[in-house]
């Protein structure tokens, strides 16, 4: 009698893939922390969610090292890594920013743009990884900034949260542009997203 297919899928996972799932778990936890803060207003929970993003970054760094150490890199692992990165370094920072008070109509559009840039950045990397590989079969540089650089935005939000600069007290205030509000702080997310999808910016890959 054969076992259910989902057990077979788990057997296909390499050790590095479990680190990647740790990345996704942290990103999901950060999103739930943002939602909890909006419901209960507990800044401690919001800060805990923000602290999960550096942990996700550690898992993201370790999965590649483990894959190279065990020589177990695979297409499944690469796709899994991209999906986890979208959650932890795309959706989660946007959700945390929204919870912090970037809730105007223009903010929604820019945060959505930021997430879409992250998705596009990862998709392009997966498609062009072989073309960008050097003689050793390893990608030697990134086109555009890697999506984990959004960690810097989360650190900035954490500083704002510690200082109590949330909601109506968010740094740099808000502008009324037509029917919607814009918080200038959200423009950092627009900049981050634009740098991700840049094709002229080449960053050496360690």
Phi, psi and omega in degrees: 000124183281150178283158176304152186294333183293332175292324178297320179297317179297325179293335180284344181290137174269168179303319180299327181295330179289327173294322178296320177294328174298321175301309181298322180298317180296317179298318178296319178299322179295321177296315179295325177296320178297317178296319180297319179298320180293333178276317189251340179073023181269107184297328180300321178293320178298315179295323177297320177296320178295324180293339179288338182289316172300326177294320176299322178298320179296314177300320181295322178289322183288326184297322178292320179295318180294318180299319179290322180297317182269358181053048186238023178299140182211165176297320178301314181297321180294316179293320178298319179298317180296317179296319178295319180295324177300319180291307189285326187243002176241290184293315184297311177301322179295318179295319179295320178296318178298317179296328181287347176128000179276076191240012176287165180300318177293327177299317179304312182297317183290319178295323176293321176300317179302313180296317180296324176297319178297317178298315180296320180300314181290319179297317180296320179299315181297323182285323187260003185304317181293321181293330182272356182288144176277196181296334181273004179078017181244138178296127186263341178206159176263141166267112186084164181288141176297147182298331178296350176295346176295349174305325179299324178293321179293320176300318178297318177296323179295319177298318178298318180295318179298324181277359181075020181266067181239162177060234182293342181264011183301146180308141173071008172066209182216154177243147173260110180243102183065226184280349189238162177263150175229128172264117184307333180302330183292342180295338174295327176289324176297318179296314180300314180297319181294323178292328179297321187265004178295135176261349181267343181270113180249124182241122180304137180265125180293000000 
